[in-house]
Amino acid sequence: MLKIEHLTKVFYPGTVNEKMAINDLSLNVEEGEIVCVIG
């Protein structure tokens, strides 16, 4: 099993170009499941 809790990803933090790509993502992937994230 893959478990992700409260994941946040920010590009160029603290700059005028700061971009939040992911904010507070939680995800559980059970054995045998296939997940694809696009975007």
NORURLIN-V616833 format. One line per field, one symbol per residue. ss: DSSP state (@ for helix, = for strand, . for the rest). phi: phi as a letter, one per 40 degrees, with the letter a starting at -180 (. if undefined). burial: + if it has 9 or more other ideal C-beta (glycine too) atoms within 8 Angstrom, else -. A space follows every 10 residues. Layout:
ss=???
phi=???
burial=???
This chain:
ss=.========= =.......== =========. .........
phi=.bbbbfcbbb cfcgbccdbc cbbgcbabbc dgcbbbbbh
burial=------++-+ -------+-- ----+-+--- ---------
